[in-house]
Amino acid sequence: MKADTLLRNLRIAGRDGPVDLAMTNGRIAAIGPALVCEAVEEEDFGGAFAFPGFVESHIHLDKACILGRCRICEGTLAEAVAETARAKAGFTEEDVHARASRVLDRAIVAGTTAMRSFVEVDPRAGMRSLAALLRLRAERAHAIDLQLCAFAQEGLTQEPETERMLDAALAAGADLVGGCPYTDPDPAAHVARIFDLAVAHGVDVDFHLDFDLDPSWSHLDLVVAETERRGWGGRVTIGHVTKLSMMAPVAVEAIGRRLASAGVALTVLPATDLFLTGRDHALARPRGLAPAHRLAGLGVTATVATNNVLNPFTPFGDASLGRMAGLYANVAQLASDAEIAAAFDMVGAAAARALRIDYGLAVGGPADVVVLDAADAVAAIRETAPPLAGWKRGRRSFVRLRPMLFEPDGGARPPAP
Ligand SMILES: [Zn+2]
């Protein structure tokens, strides 16, 4: 056979030995051991692990990389919202485009092939951030699929202009709509109006929800009830839900079963949840991470994501989902291969399910391939394996060189596998 690109000697999920993978016209043409194939481009990966790439299910490209413009004195959620709101009023389209480009570049070289970014549209941000990200979505389409979620971060019912702007954003090309009931004076009306917009435009919904450690109240019932009432199962995601980390296992199990049956996915944002929550505990500080792996075990589509990069919500970040899944696995005290494999799934197949995108290494499917410097997915998480190379729809999107050690005799070798 003939192919555009032939990748030799890869390990992939579901196959025992190494296989070759051929790509033609943006699709996977063949997968099998020792393919007889003539290709324009050919590369041998010596048994490294390949998969369709990391899927970022929750990031804020519009407010990334603004540490230099913000104060962090308390390190609380309220301070982060207020400081970012102040900085946001000064965002220009070019400024958002430049900062978001920087993060998107890092995500691509970290092996991410699909992403959902929130973008705030309100009287402070105007439509400038959206305009920048719509432009960036088109410019980087060769390397990454970008979903844009028009987002009401600072409430809705007290600011009717925001609702009109979300409607305009969806008409202008935003892919879905998002809300944040805990910043709204009327959380129930906030949730209902976000669903109204979703139904009117036929788009998915993504909420920031229950982002504190007080288990005595919750907005989760509002979202589950609206999801069922509108028949929107499978199209709704909730992020943070850190309250779950303070609930007894029996209560978490009951909620997990409700989320699974309603078709509501859950995203955990370890870097932000760890940074912002529990600061009122002088000692024995809670971890504040919803137990995503337990919810996944109950049938919930559970994902791990980056959330923020270098801003008052999270003054860290490199947009690496391999690192983020490892952080989650470590803090959640996961150990067995099955548990670690589940953590990998949260930045791979489960995240793709939440975003409802075509995902998987299959003949005839899209030729999205990322190679990691590890033997399998479990080793990739345990060892924070660096990505080596990636292809999007059959076109090479990045490469990273393997490190080399120089020997006293002048020779060079890669680190022992
Ligand atoms: Zn967020």
Boltz pocket constraint, residues with backbone or C-beta under 6 A from the ligand:
constraints:
  - pocket:
      binder: B
      contacts: [[A, 58], [A, 59], [A, 60], [A, 118], [A, 208], [A, 239], [A, 307]]
      max_distance: 6.0
